[in-house]
Amino acid sequence: MRTLLVLTNVPDRAAAERIADLVIEKRLAACVNILACRSVYRWKDAVQHDDEHPLLIKTTADRYAELEAALRAAHPYELPEIIAVPVERGLTAYLDWVAAETK
């Protein structure tokens, strides 16, 4: 089973907790790390500087489509960043746990 690391950013801790709870409860992810950062980006022809909370979501390729749909439905941004990165290597026991938790 192929493991993915899915990245998204939300504007506040409450949204991060809500989305993390949602995807864990639905078994769309095995684990979500909630971080804090400052993002600089261009949106609608203006440079933005915002505090955000990146989510590092561990899932499988089999669950990605459902995870993406859930993120899009729950996400507060008009155009959410949702990026999936394949995990090429990792501790086998951990990758097996991700697969088991997302069945």
trRosetta pair geometry for C-beta under 8 A, 3 or more apart (Angstrom, degrees):
i j d omega theta_ij theta_ji phi_ij phi_ji
1 60 5.1 -28 165 -142 111 135
1 61 7.4 -169 -177 33 69 90
1 62 6.6 -54 -147 -4 103 120
1 95 7.9 170 78 159 91 95
1 99 4.2 115 70 -116 148 126
2 60 6.3 118 77 -162 55 77
2 61 4.1 24 75 -9 112 125
2 62 7.9 135 49 -19 82 75
2 86 6.4 -41 179 -140 114 103
2 87 7.7 157 179 48 67 81
3 58 6.8 -12 -170 -167 107 89
3 59 7.5 151 -156 88 61 32
3 60 5.9 -54 -103 -102 46 64
3 61 7.8 -78 -48 -22 6 79
3 86 7.5 108 83 -163 56 59
3 87 4.0 -27 92 42 104 130
3 90 6.6 -47 62 27 154 145
3 95 5.0 -107 -38 -139 143 95
3 98 5.3 65 -119 89 115 150
3 99 7.3 -89 -77 -55 90 85
4 58 7.6 159 83 -152 52 44
4 59 5.3 -22 63 73 97 81
4 60 6.5 121 11 -144 90 13
4 61 5.8 117 -34 -69 116 62
4 64 6.0 45 25 -83 162 113
4 84 4.7 -14 -173 -166 132 104
4 85 6.7 136 -163 66 73 41
4 86 6.0 -49 -105 -102 72 45
4 87 6.5 -155 -95 -8 17 90
5 56 6.3 -22 -167 -167 101 87
5 57 7.2 136 -165 70 48 51
5 58 6.2 -21 -105 -98 65 65
5 84 7.3 145 75 -157 42 53
5 85 4.7 -23 64 63 95 98
5 86 8.0 64 20 152 78 1
5 87 5.8 102 -23 -63 95 96
6 29 7.5 -107 40 -99 122 120
6 55 7.9 -7 104 108 83 96
6 56 7.9 140 72 -164 49 38
6 57 4.1 -31 66 69 98 109
6 58 7.8 -170 20 -73 80 17
6 59 5.9 7 -5 22 120 117
6 64 7.3 161 -75 -126 129 86
6 67 6.3 -171 -18 134 172 141
6 68 7.9 -141 -142 -74 143 75
6 71 7.8 -137 151 -52 136 154
6 82 6.7 -7 -173 -167 105 78
6 83 7.0 159 -155 82 56 44
6 84 4.9 -22 -99 -99 81 75
6 85 7.7 179 -82 19 32 69
7 54 6.4 -21 -160 -166 92 105
7 55 7.1 154 -151 78 43 61
7 56 6.4 -10 -100 -105 74 58
7 57 7.4 -167 -71 21 26 85
7 81 6.8 -37 116 130 89 107
7 82 7.6 162 80 -148 53 33
7 83 4.7 -13 55 60 100 97
7 84 7.9 -174 17 -79 70 29
7 85 7.1 35 -11 -5 108 109
8 19 7.7 -98 87 148 135 157
8 54 7.3 156 86 -152 35 59
8 55 5.1 -6 62 50 83 106
8 57 7.1 17 14 -7 98 123
8 71 5.9 -169 -59 -159 164 135
8 75 7.0 -102 179 -108 141 126
8 80 5.8 9 -150 170 114 112
8 81 5.6 162 -133 87 57 75
8 82 5.2 -2 -86 -96 107 64
8 83 7.6 165 -69 20 58 69
9 37 7.8 -76 -125 55 119 115
9 39 6.4 64 -174 -56 163 151
9 52 4.3 17 -178 163 115 138
9 53 6.7 146 -157 72 65 40
9 54 5.0 -35 -96 -93 81 62
9 55 7.3 -176 -88 9 29 75
9 77 7.9 50 86 -29 79 149
9 80 7.8 -176 55 -157 63 79
9 81 5.5 33 20 46 94 123
10 15 4.0 -149 166 108 137 122
10 16 5.1 -176 58 -67 130 72
10 19 6.4 175 -51 5 151 142
10 52 6.6 147 71 -164 30 86
10 53 5.2 -26 64 63 83 96
10 55 6.8 39 -2 -23 104 111
10 75 7.0 -137 -99 -141 97 77
10 76 6.3 86 -149 30 94 106
10 77 7.4 -142 -119 -22 57 105
11 15 6.2 61 49 24 71 147
11 50 6.8 -59 -126 169 86 130
11 51 7.7 79 -166 89 61 69
11 52 6.1 -58 -108 -115 37 73
11 53 7.5 7 90 17 10 89
11 76 6.2 -76 16 81 111 135
11 77 7.4 141 -32 -64 101 93
12 15 5.2 95 61 11 76 100
12 16 7.1 -136 104 -5 41 92
12 53 6.7 10 139 -3 8 123
13 16 5.4 -57 -148 38 36 116
13 17 6.2 34 156 -19 70 105
13 34 7.2 83 -138 165 74 138
13 36 8.0 -20 -79 -88 95 105
13 53 5.9 131 -87 -66 49 154
14 17 5.9 -54 -147 36 29 108
14 18 6.2 29 154 -20 64 109
15 18 5.6 -55 -144 37 31 113
15 19 6.2 25 160 -14 66 108
15 53 7.3 158 73 51 92 126
15 75 7.9 69 -179 -141 122 47
15 76 5.4 -71 -121 -8 145 127
16 19 6.2 -60 -146 40 25 104
16 20 6.1 25 157 -19 63 111
16 34 4.6 102 159 -134 131 122
16 53 4.1 -67 -62 116 141 144
16 55 6.0 178 -141 -71 89 104
17 20 5.7 -56 -143 39 28 112
17 21 6.2 29 158 -19 64 107
17 34 7.0 -4 -70 -81 60 162
18 21 6.0 -57 -150 36 25 110
18 22 6.4 28 153 -22 61 110
18 74 6.9 -164 124 -179 104 122
19 22 5.5 -54 -147 34 32 116
19 23 6.4 19 162 -11 67 107
19 32 7.6 -174 110 -161 83 162
19 55 6.5 -84 98 -69 127 164
19 71 6.8 53 -156 -120 122 70
19 74 5.3 149 -104 119 87 134
19 75 7.1 45 -98 -85 136 64
20 23 6.5 -63 -146 40 26 99
20 24 6.2 20 160 -13 64 113
20 32 3.9 -159 -131 86 96 148
20 34 6.1 -66 -53 -57 147 112
20 55 6.5 -160 -73 -133 92 125
21 24 6.0 -64 -145 42 26 107
21 25 5.9 25 161 -20 66 113
22 25 6.0 -60 -145 37 22 108
22 26 6.4 6 162 -4 61 113
22 28 8.0 -7 125 32 74 127
22 70 6.3 180 136 172 118 121
22 74 5.7 175 58 -86 171 165
23 26 6.0 -59 -140 47 30 103
23 28 4.4 -86 -157 69 80 110
23 29 4.4 34 139 13 114 114
23 32 6.4 102 70 -56 121 134
23 57 6.4 -21 118 -139 160 129
23 59 7.9 -76 172 -74 123 124
23 67 6.2 51 -138 -134 119 89
23 70 6.0 141 -92 110 84 142
23 71 7.4 17 -74 -66 127 82
24 27 7.5 27 -179 -77 33 34
24 28 7.8 -81 -58 47 19 73
24 29 5.9 -57 -78 73 58 91
24 30 7.9 51 -121 -170 80 11
24 31 7.7 47 -100 -99 108 23
24 32 6.4 -107 -51 1 106 112
26 66 7.6 -147 140 147 128 120
26 70 6.5 -168 57 -104 160 157
27 63 7.6 -119 128 -124 72 143
27 101 6.6 -159 -143 155 85 61
27 102 5.5 147 167 -136 81 40
27 103 7.0 -61 169 62 136 34
28 59 6.2 -21 152 -116 61 132
28 63 5.3 166 -150 170 58 121
28 66 5.5 -137 -116 109 111 103
28 67 4.2 149 172 -90 116 82
28 70 5.7 -137 -34 25 174 152
28 102 6.7 31 -167 -138 14 98
29 32 5.7 65 118 -56 148 92
29 57 4.7 -79 -117 -170 146 96
29 58 6.0 110 -166 67 92 51
29 59 4.6 -70 -105 -71 69 97
29 63 7.5 -178 -65 119 47 143
29 67 6.4 91 -52 -118 90 127
29 101 7.8 -9 132 117 35 114
29 102 6.6 0 -112 -94 12 111
30 58 5.1 -52 55 97 96 104
30 59 6.8 166 2 -92 79 45
30 97 6.4 121 -170 128 149 80
30 98 4.2 -136 10 -129 153 60
30 100 7.8 73 -108 66 126 64
30 101 3.6 101 -116 76 93 137
30 102 5.6 -77 -51 -41 87 94
31 57 7.7 169 90 -149 52 42
31 58 4.6 18 54 36 90 119
31 98 7.3 -76 10 -104 99 89
31 101 7.7 61 -30 92 73 161
32 55 5.5 -19 -167 -166 106 103
32 56 6.9 149 -159 74 50 51
32 57 5.1 -7 -107 -102 85 73
32 58 7.6 -149 -73 17 43 72
33 55 7.1 150 74 -159 52 49
33 56 4.1 -2 51 52 105 107
34 53 5.7 -3 -169 177 91 116
34 54 7.8 156 -154 83 42 49
34 55 6.0 -16 -100 -104 63 73
35 53 6.4 159 75 -161 49 61
35 54 4.6 -9 57 60 112 93
35 55 7.7 -168 20 -78 80 27
35 56 6.9 58 -16 -14 113 103
36 51 7.1 -8 -170 -173 92 97
36 52 7.7 162 -152 89 49 41
36 53 5.7 -28 -97 -104 59 73
36 54 7.9 -154 -68 21 10 77
37 51 7.5 163 89 -153 37 56
37 52 5.8 -22 68 66 84 84
37 53 7.6 144 22 -103 75 25
37 54 5.8 26 10 -11 126 109
38 49 6.8 0 180 -173 102 83
38 50 7.3 166 -156 87 58 33
38 51 5.9 -38 -101 -98 66 58
38 52 7.5 126 -122 20 18 79
39 48 7.4 8 107 106 92 100
39 49 7.5 172 86 -148 50 38
39 50 5.3 -16 59 65 95 84
39 51 7.8 136 16 -123 80 10
39 52 4.8 15 -7 8 122 130
40 47 6.8 3 -172 -177 88 98
40 48 7.1 174 -147 85 43 57
40 49 5.5 -4 -102 -102 80 72
41 47 7.5 171 92 -150 25 59
41 48 5.5 -16 65 55 73 101
41 50 8.0 -40 30 24 98 105
42 45 7.2 7 -179 -115 102 15
42 46 7.0 160 -152 78 66 28
42 47 5.6 -40 -95 -94 71 59
42 48 7.2 153 -110 9 19 84
43 46 6.4 -32 69 63 64 78
43 48 5.2 6 22 -15 110 132
57 67 7.0 157 139 -172 144 136
58 98 5.1 -96 147 -121 113 125
59 63 4.9 -116 -180 80 114 120
59 64 6.4 140 111 -80 130 62
59 67 5.4 -31 -115 -59 174 159
59 98 7.0 -171 -121 180 12 109
59 102 5.6 118 -148 -106 70 153
60 63 5.0 82 58 14 80 100
60 64 7.4 -111 101 -36 44 80
60 98 6.5 146 -56 133 88 100
60 99 5.7 75 -74 -107 137 67
60 102 5.1 176 8 84 106 148
61 64 5.5 -25 -152 -15 39 121
61 86 7.7 9 -71 -109 112 93
62 102 7.5 141 73 122 101 118
63 66 5.6 -65 -168 50 64 109
63 67 5.4 67 136 -29 88 109
63 102 4.8 -93 -29 173 155 125
64 67 5.5 -62 -144 39 31 112
64 68 6.1 30 161 -21 69 105
64 84 5.9 15 -135 -101 128 159
65 68 5.9 -52 -147 35 28 110
65 69 6.5 28 154 -17 62 107
66 69 5.7 -54 -148 37 32 112
66 70 6.3 31 154 -18 66 107
67 70 5.8 -58 -148 38 30 110
67 71 6.2 31 154 -19 66 107
68 71 5.7 -54 -146 37 31 112
68 72 6.3 31 156 -19 65 106
68 82 5.8 113 -130 153 86 150
68 84 8.0 -64 -70 -42 110 122
69 72 5.8 -54 -146 36 29 111
69 73 6.3 26 156 -17 63 109
70 73 5.8 -57 -146 38 30 110
70 74 6.1 7 163 -2 66 116
71 74 6.3 -71 -139 49 25 96
71 75 5.5 36 164 -45 67 114
71 80 6.5 -152 147 111 102 155
71 82 5.5 127 109 -103 148 131
72 75 5.9 -45 -130 17 22 117
72 80 6.6 -159 -106 37 57 130
72 82 7.3 -58 -63 -29 81 153
75 80 4.1 -28 164 -64 159 148
75 82 7.9 -105 -62 -57 156 112
77 80 4.5 130 66 -79 115 70
77 81 7.8 12 74 1 159 66
87 90 5.3 -7 166 -24 125 128
87 95 7.0 -168 107 -107 140 112
90 94 5.8 -94 149 77 112 116
90 95 4.9 126 84 -54 117 110
91 94 4.2 69 77 10 103 112
91 95 6.8 173 83 -10 51 85
92 95 5.8 -58 -144 40 32 109
92 96 6.1 35 156 -21 66 107
93 96 5.6 -53 -147 36 29 114
93 97 6.5 35 151 -23 62 104
94 97 5.5 -52 -152 32 34 115
94 98 6.7 37 150 -20 65 99
95 98 5.6 -45 -150 30 36 113
95 99 6.6 37 150 -17 63 103
96 99 5.7 -54 -152 37 34 113
96 100 6.3 32 151 -19 66 107
97 100 5.6 -55 -144 38 32 110
97 101 6.1 27 159 -17 67 110
98 101 6.1 -61 -144 40 26 107
98 102 6.4 6 163 -6 63 116
99 102 6.4 -74 -147 43 24 99
99 103 7.0 42 155 -47 62 96
100 103 6.2 -39 -157 -2 33 115
